[in-house]
Amino acid sequence: MSQQNRVTLKLHEGCKICMDTVELKIKGKLYGIPYIVSNPGAGKSALLKQMAHERGYGFLSYELGLERPEKFGGIPDMKYKEVKKLPFQQFFNVPKINEVLGTNFINTSKILLNKNQQELLKNYYENEPEVKSLLYTRWSIPQMVDEVWEASKKFKIVVILLDDWHTCDEYLQQLGYEAFTYHSISGYKLPENSVFILAGNETSACGAKVQLAAIRNRCMIMYVESCPEYWLKNFAYKHHIFGPGISFFEQKANWDIFHESESTTTQFGSPRQWTSVFNYLEFLETKYPNKEIPQDICLSIIQAGVSQTAAHRFGLFYQIYRKMNINELYDQNIINIPDNDMDKFAYSSVATEEFYNRFHDEDLRVNASKSYISFLNEISIKRNKPELALTSISSLLKRPKSDELKLQSGEDTIRYLYENSMVPTSLMNIFRKSAACLNQ
């Protein structure tokens, strides 16, 4: 199948299938080792770990290509073993007889010994010690095998993620062949309640090595891609990621740069890189008066994480976003919506983010709610941009509750507006549409 026609799943869909494989293991069915493939930085490892913990599974993650191979295959150790002397007839095979007598017999049927030769063999046998200490090689128990056994005592199922599998050389792949075929490594059995999942990439830009055909034939390879919508709902909102970053990717027009093609010569956007950029910008805002990060430093930080194309687009949006004086709305009830459509969206995003933040301060909640409703009414009715009001309310509804961050859910926020009779009739239809969109 050509890459153009290849079916690609959303990241969370592929990860769920990987976790569902455990059920086949439990039922004793034959199954392929799940191998999930995507561009770097998608969040495969983090999501698999999260899903494993949500199901109550133990989770161990290893990066075979980046750690010492002895951790997975063990090391040779010299051992002594006591061996008892065999009975006379078993002790003297043809090679041993030739060694003692200096003869050249080929098989036992041709051996005819004279009295002197018989005596020599008898004396040799009597002079042999009853017990010998022989030196031999035995491979040590690999660290990974020991760790899996320890985890297997604590959990019903242990998921073993072999991350960055594409970087494994032939030796590590051979260990994988043994593990996937016989569920053992270097001869040491793995617990029956352990399950393998592989994750990696498939391009030379990612350092992918040729995969042995026997390995591929034992795998179920699924190609996945990052999903901005899932990232927003299950990560960005939940962890209260940088407001401008959330607002930027709430625009579907920007999803094409959410996860860019991998490169060895330039930076490329990925969920991991965007999150790092947003975290750093949020940190820098605390270092400069009025959050005014110098433009060259700001762009440098963005370009340090993503491509120049992506950096230019987000940088432009961020500059507009920062210029919005949203305190006018919430402190003075002055609504100053820009004329340019992009500026309108930025203003709407800032207004929504600021309302959500102020809502969690009980002293500011009532006035912030009134100002927010005034903004929605202005942009929807007077500026004839009901789609921006719809987007604003929908983004609020998607916010999950976070006990750790002491944040109420978006639904609780909207419910407060209803219960306190702050939603005017003119906006009722837009609120209903937002709720309908959320349930689809």
Buried (B, 14 or more C-beta within 10 A) or exposed (E): EEEEEEEBBBBBBBBBBBBEBBEEBEEEEEBBBBBBBBBBBBBBBBBBBBBBEEBEBBBBBBBBBEEEBEBBBBEEEEEEEEEEEEEEEEBBEBEEBBEBBEEEBEEEEEBEBEEEBEEBBEEBBEEEEEEEEEEEEEBBBBBBBEBBBEBBEEBEBBBBBBBBBBBBEEEBBBBBBBBBEEBEBBEBEBBEBBBBBBBBBBBEBBBBBEBBEEBEEBBBBBBBBBBBBBBBBBBBBBBBBBBBBBBBBBBEEBBEBBBBEBEEEEBBBBBBBBBBBBBBBBEBBEEEEEEEBEEEEBBEBBBEBBBEBBBBBBBEBBBBBBEBEBEEBBEEEEBEBBEEEEBBBBBBBBBBBBBBBBBBEEEBBEEBBBBBBBBBBBBBBEBEBBEBBBBBBBBBBBBBEBEEEEBBBBBEBBEBBEEEEBBEEEBEEBBEBBBEBBEE
